[in-house]
Each structure stands twice: as structure tokens, then as C-alpha cells.
């Protein structure tokens, strides 16, 4: 991450797209803020100042550039790197926490007072939670106006605005224009029907889409997910209703077709799908560090831009991780499919093969003992953890503190460091977790000539920081390579 102003200006001079979304460039003479790669004439150094977020630039009176679309870029990878209060808050804000629960609800989830939260965010990011959420809504609205045919009223509520008037006022203030004018500049009109929208999700290149699709396909649950070599689809349970999402890589971005029962959930759905595909990662920085290890160099060259798949639902991922303890991926998939068939909620309007929502923690807590099969201890663990989630005693959300969540999970009987680390990595996008006891990961290390005992692997992994989670994906891939060769 670039923090030095002079290095940032060099990135702006070079129009380096690698830093888009990582910081904002504001030009005093024009009153406009841009992404670093903006194609406009490079401003003089004395006329430029930098901000961590677009909200901070807006707070200082700048408006968004109409040429480079500073909002149409991947989000900052800093929010996955940072486990501090600011990083945790930004993940929740992107998920729509302020729109759903207000600043009091956001602060309560983070375990701090509203005053302290506002003070920290203003000091760290240049804007408080309301301003950060407002900037997020404005950018979401602009993308919808310019890339879809949704009516302006639907855009307002889909972006999270409480009223059309608030939507109109914000667009005028942030972009110095009207929603109608932004709609006139629409980039590629798409057919639209109630509750349905097709979006382009920006991606940092290189992007190992095939790797993410293969990972998800191997674990897909019938009725909840569909996956093949070129696309992925799944059902979603959201704050105001349900949805289905279909995603496929197209010309350097991820095309996302959403069908929502309530358009207010659109922002949250997009944020969760971005995390599922790890779209805000910094692949250049990751590959540079990992390729410096001769044992990983060939794998990095073969698979540039590897990603660590996230999750759209913390409770679902925890349940599936527990079902997968000490069994194969295929066996875990079968167990999750059986559980879903018995306790999953059916969609009122199935979307092709997408017909079912993964069971809630409450349903598993109540009926899991009579449905789940396998070792009694594992069944008891699943039921106990689900009961804690359903009661609110265990919170699984993107604003959780990684260390605290790991400790909380390990306090439950039947949950060890592997399960806790796996859940934390996928739920929070933790970039620097190495699952030292994972059998497949250690096998992959051996294939690549890396010492595979936990202690030796931990020592070797120090050179991969802060990207050990990505190194683990390369090791998993190496472990699977002999199986792929046998299959071919």
C-alpha cells in the first residue's frame, strides 16, 4: 500500500491502474477527485492532495471525476489487510450496515461507542461513518444509473437511499449533476425487469477466475449453488429478502446478474459476492512477494492473480467447515447437500436449478440432531455452535475481530485451530493465515519441495507475509495437481 505522497504522485504520473481504489487523487484547481490512472492531463504536484477514501475527498468539497469514474474500480485491499477498527468498520459499511441499523447498530456490532467510532474513522479515513456510507451509496447509484436501465426510483432505493429527494440531493452534491444527466451518459443499456439487474463488477488484473470457479464448483451444494468451468450461481439470504446471483468472467470484469425480492438488498449482495470472489485483492503485490520464493515462483507464474475465496454467509461457512472436518471435500459436499435437502428453505420462485436457501443456524440447532449423520461428537458440535449463533451469543459478520473470533470458535468443543482459521480466512478475507495442520496444504508443500512439518512450514511461511493465505492457495493447488494429471 502506498502511503508516501511523493510515491503516490509517481503512480498518478504513470497512470498506474494497480493503485485504483487504493487512494484518491484530488486536484485543487479543478475541485475534482480521480482514480490514480485517470487519463486526464496530470496535474502539477503542488495542486494535488491525496485521500484514503472518496468520502474524505467529498468532505473537503471535491466532486467525482466524470471521465475516470473513480467509483467504478475495485475496492481497497486495505480493508482485508487491516484488522483494526477502521478496517472492520469499512467492511460492515460496504455490507450496508449503516443503511440497515444506523450508526448505533454499526457501533454496537463493533463493540464501541458511536463517539469513539466516529472519532477513529475521522482520524484514520478523513470521514465519519455517515459520510463513508453516503459516499458508498452515491457511487453505487452512479454505477446503476450509467450501466443499467433501472428506473431512477429503483436506483435510489437499491443504492440504499431513504428517499428519492435524498438521492437527488446527494447526486447533485457529489457529482455536480443530476440523475437524469448521469442516465443520459449510460454505458451499455441492458434489459431490465422488476427485481432483476445485470452489473459489471470491476476486477484487478491478473485474476485467476478459473481457480475461484473450480474451488466453488468442488464444494457446490445442490439447490443452493450451480457451478461449472465458466460460471457460478447461488441463492442468497439477505436482510430484506432473498436473491439469486449468476456470475461469469467477461472481458476483464465479472458479470453479475441479480434477481432480488427487495432492491434494498442489492448493495449488500454485491459486497458479499465481491468478497466471495476476492475481487478487491491486490494481485500484483501478492504475486511479487510469493514469486520471490523459488519454490513458489513457478506456481505464481502459472497462476497469476490467485484468489482466496470468501463467503456470502458466515454461519453457512462455519456449518460447512464443521461438516468437512476430517473428511474429503466430496464427502463434506454430500453432507451439506443432505442437510440442505432436509432443512433448507425453498425459494417461492426457483431460478432454474437454484431452488433452496442453505439452512439457518436456528433450523440446524433445532433439528440438526435428528438429521445429521456421522460421529456423535461432530453432530453435537454443529448443533451447539448453531444454537449459539441463533441466540446471538456468537456473531459471524465481516466486522468481527479476527483474533477474538478465532478464540471464540476454539472455545467450542469440537472446533480446533484449523476450522477456526479456515472460517476466519473466508469470512473476514484474512490475507495472512496459513493452515499449518491442513493435510492437503502440507501435501502441496511437499510437492513443491517445501518442508511440510507444521513447524518448518510456519518458519518458511514467514517470508510469505502478509500474503500467507494466498500462499496456502498455491499449496492446495499443488496438492491437487497430481489428481488432475491422473484424471486427464
N, C-alpha and C positions, 0 to 999 in steps of 0.2 A: 504494500500500500504506500503510495506516495504522500508524504506529509510536508516535505520541504517545498516552499513556494517557488523557488527557482527551478526545481526539478519538475514541478507541475507545469510551469510555463514552457519548459523544454518539450513536454508532452503535447502541449497546446500548439506550439510552433510546428511540431512534426505531425500534427493532426492524428495522434496515435489513438486509434479506436479501442485499444486494450484497456484504456482508462475511462471509457464511457461508463457512467453510472457510479464511478468511484469518488468523483468530486465534481463540483460545479464551478464553471468559469463565469465570472460576472464582469461586464465591461462598463466602467463608469460613464464614458462619453455617450453611450447609446442607451443605457438603462436596461440592458438585456442580459440574461444569463443563458449559457450554452453548455453543450457537452464538449469535452476536450477536442473531439475530432471535427468540430463544426467547420464546414467548407468555406465560411466567410473569410475575408481578409484578416490575418492575425493582428489583433490589437497590440499597441505598444505596451511594454511591460508596466510602465507607470500607471496605465489606465485599467489594469486588471487586478481583481481580487478574487480569492477562492473561498468556497463554502463547502461544508461537508454534505449539506442537503439542499435541495431546491427550496424547501420551506424556509431555510435561513436566508437564502437569496431573496425570496419574496418578502420576508420580514424587513429586509433592508431596502425595499422599494423597487426591486428588479422584476421584470416580466420575462416570460419564457420566449426563447427564440422561435420564430415561425419557420425558420429554414432547417435547423438541425434537429428539431423535435427532441429536446433534452429529456423528455419523459418517455420516449419510445426506445429505451435502452434497458438492458438487464439491470437489476438492482445491484446494490453494492455487496460484494462478497464479505465486506467487513462485518456485517451483522451475524454471519455464521462464525467468523473468527473471534469476535468479541463475545465473551461470556459475562460481561459486566451489565449493569442495569440498563445502559443506553442500548446496547445490542439486543438485550431481551425485550425491551420496550418496542424497538423498531420492528421486531418480528411480529409482535402482537398487533401493532398498529397496521402493518401490512395485511394482517388477517382480518381486519375490520373490528377490532376490539372496542375502539372508541365509538364507532357508529352503533354498536350493539349495546354497550354497557356504560358509555361515557367515560370521562377521565377517572371518576371514582372507581368504576369497575376495573379499569386498566391498572390503577394503583393497587387495588386490593389483590389482583392476581399476582402482581409483582412483589407484594408484601411491604409496600412503603406508603407513606402518606402522599396525598396529592401535592402538597407543597414541596416535599423533598424531591418527588419525581420531576416536577416542573423545573425545579432549580437545577437538577443534574442534567436534564435534557437540554435546557437552555445553555448551560455552560459547555456541554460536550458537543452539541449539534447546532447551536445557534437558534433554536426554536423550541417552544414547549410542545406538549402532546397535542393540543388542539390545532396548532399551526401545522404540525407534521401530518396529522390526519387530514387536514384541509388540503394540503399540497397533494397528498396521495389521491384524494377524491378528484381534485382538479385534473390531474394527469390522466386518471382513469377515464374521466368524462371526455377529455380531448381525444383520446385514442378511439373511444366508441363513436364520437361524432365524425371522426375522419376516416374510420375504417369499416363502419357498419352502416346499415340503413335503418337502425333502430330509431323510432320517433324520439324527439328531444325529451319528452316527458319520461319515457322509459330509460333514457340515458341518465337523466338526473337521479332517479331512484336506484338504478343499477350501480351508479358510481358511489352511492351512499349519502346523497344529499337528503335533508329532511323535507325540503320543499323546492318547487320549481324556481321560486324567487331567489332562494339562497343559491341555487345552481347558476342562475343567470348573473347574479351579482359577483359570484366568485370567478366565473369565466371572464367577465369584463375586467376584473381587477388583476387577475393573474396573467391573462393573455392579451389584454388591451384590445379585445374584440368581442363579438357576440357569438353565442352558439350557432346562430344562423350562418354567420360568416365562416366559422370553422367547418360547418357542414358543407358549405359550398366548395371547400377545398378537399372534399372526400377523396381518399386514395383507394380506389377499387371497391365499388359498391357490390355488396353481397345480398342475396335474397334473405329475407327475414320473416319470421313468423313469431307469434306470441311466445315468449319464454325461451326463444332459441336465438343464438348469436354465434358467429364464427369470428375468432380473433387470431391475430398473429402474435405469438409470444416471442419476443426477441431473445437471442441466444448469443453468448460469447463463443467465438470460434477459437480453437477447434472444439467440436462437440461430438463425443462418441455416442451418438443416438442409438446405434446398433447394440452397444453394450447395455444401455439402460433398458431397451426393449427386451433384450434377451433375459436380463435379470428379472424383470417383471413377468415375462411370459413363463419362466420356470416356476414361478410362485403363484400364478393366477388362480383365483378361486372361481369355479363355475357359477354363473349367475351374477356374480359381483364384478367380474373382470373378463375382458376379451383381449388377447394379445397374439400377435404374430410378428413376422420379421419386419413389417413396415408400419405397424400402427398399434396403439394401445387404447383401450376404452374401459371405463369403470363407472360404477354408481357412487354417489356421494350423499352423505347425510350432513346437512348444513343447518345453520341457526334457524332459518325461517322455513325450511322445506327440504326437498330432495332434488337431486340433479343427476344427469348422466353427462359424461365427458368423453369425447373421442379426440385423440391426438395423433398426429403423424408429422414427421420431419419433412419440410418442404423448402428447398432453396435457401438454406441458411437460417430458417426460423422453425418454430413448432406451430403448426396449425392446430387450433383448439376449437372444436365445435361443442358448445354447451347447450344443454336443454334443462332449464331451471323451472321449478314450480313457483319460485319467487325471485324476481330480478334483483332484490336487495342482496341476495347471496352471491352475486356474480364476482365481486371483488375478492371475497373470501375464497371462493372456488378457484379463481385464477392464482391467488397467492399459494394455495395448497398444491396446486398442480405444478407451479414453478418449483416448489420445494421438492416435490416428488421426482422431478427430472433434474434437480440440482442446476437450474438454469442460470443462477446468479454466481456460480463458481468463477474463479479466475484461473482458467486452464493454463495460460502461459506461465504464470507464477508457479503453479503446481508442477507442470512438466519440467520447468527449469531446475527445480530443486531435486526432483526424483531422478531425472536423467543424469545428474551429477554422480549418482551411484552406478558404477559399471555393471552391477548385477541387474539393475532395473532399466538401464539405458535402452536395450533392445526392445523391451516391452513398451516403454514410453514411445519409442519411435514407431512401433507397430500400431499402437492405440493412443494417438494423441488426444488430449481432451477427455480423458476418462472421468466419469462422474460417480458420485456416491448417491444412489437413490435414496430419497427421503420418504415421507409418508403424508397421507391426507388425513389421517386419524390416529392419534396416539394410542387410544385404547385398543383399536384394531391391531395395530402393530405389536403391542405388548401381548395380546392374546395369541397372535400367530407365532410370536417368538417363543412363548411358553409351550405351544403345541409342537414346536420344532426342536425342542431340547433333546439332544442325544438321538435324533432320528435324521434320516435323509431329507433333503429338500422335497423330494417327491412324496415321502410319507407325511411330511408336515402339510403339504398342499392337500393331500387326501383328507387329512383330519380336519383342516379348515373348511373344506368343501362340505364334509358331512355335518359339521357344526352349523354351517350356514343354511344347509337344506332343512335342518331341524328347527333352528331358532331365528333365522334371518327374516327380516320384514320384506314382504313382497311390494314391489312398486305398483301403484294403481294403473300406470300406463307403461308397460315394459317397452324398452327401446331395443328391439332385436333380441339378442341373447342376454342383454342386460336386464335382469328381472328382479334382482334381490339386493337388499342392503345388508351389509355384514351385521351380525347380531350385536346389540348393545351390551355394554358391561352389565346392565341391570338384568337383561334376559339371561345371560350366561350365569350370573350369580344365583338366579332363582331356579333355573332348570338345568344348568350345566352338569350337575352330579348325576342326573339320570340320562344324559345324552352323551357325554364324553366317555371315551374308552381309553384304555392304556393303564399305566401304573397308577395306583391309588394316590400316591403322593403328588403326582403331577396334576391329577384331577383336582385334588384338594387345593393345590397352589393356584390353579386357574380360577377356581370358584372364590377363594379368599381374596385374591387380588381384584377380581371383578367386583366383589362386594365393596371393597374399599373405594374403588373408582366410582361406583354407583352412589355411594354415600357421601362422596366429596372429600373423603379422607386422603385420597391420592389423586392429585391433579396432573394430567398429562396434556400440556399445551406448550406451544412454541416459546412462551416467555419463561419457562421454568429454568432454574439454575441447574446446570449440568451436574455439578458435584453433589448438590443436595438431592437431586432426583436419583442419581446413581446410588447414593447411600440409602435413600428411602426404599428403592426397589430391593436392594440386597437385604433389607431388614425383614422381608417376607420369606417364609420358609419355601425352599424350592427354587429361589431365584439367586443365581450366582453372578459373578463378575461378567461372564460372557453375555448373559441375557441382558443385564443392566447396561453394559457398554453398547450392545447392538441397538437397544431401544433408544438410548440417548443419542447415538450417532444418527439414526434415521429420523427421529423426532425433531432434534434441535439442529440438524445439519452440522454436527460437530466434525471439524476438519482434522482433528489430531488424535484420533482414537485408534489404537492398534489392539485387536482382539487376540491376545497372546496365546490363549488356550484353544483357539479355534483349530480344529483338526485340518480342515481344508486349507486354511491360511498357512499353517505350518508345513503342509504338504507342498504348497506352491513355493514357499521359501526354499524348500529342499530342491525342487525342480530348477530353480534359478541359481542354485549354488550358494544360498544364504543359510547360515546356521539356523536351525529350526527349533532348538530348545527355547522355552519361554524366556529364560534369562538372556541367552545370546541374541535372540530376536529383539528383545527390548533394547539391548545395547546398540544393535545395528540400527534400530528404528530411530535412535536419537538424531541421526543425520537426515532423516526424512521430515523432521518437524519444520513447520507446523502443519504438514500435509500427510500425517501417518494414516489417516482414514483412506486417502487416495492410494497410498502405497498398498494398503490392505486389499483394495480392489484389484490391483495388478497381481498380487499374490494369489487371490482367489481365481483370477483368470488363468494364471499359470497352472494351478491345480486342475482346472477343468480342461486344459489343452490336450492332455493325453486321451481324455474321454472323447473329445471332439474328433481327434485323429482316428480313434477306434471306430467311431460312428461313420466316418467317411470312408 
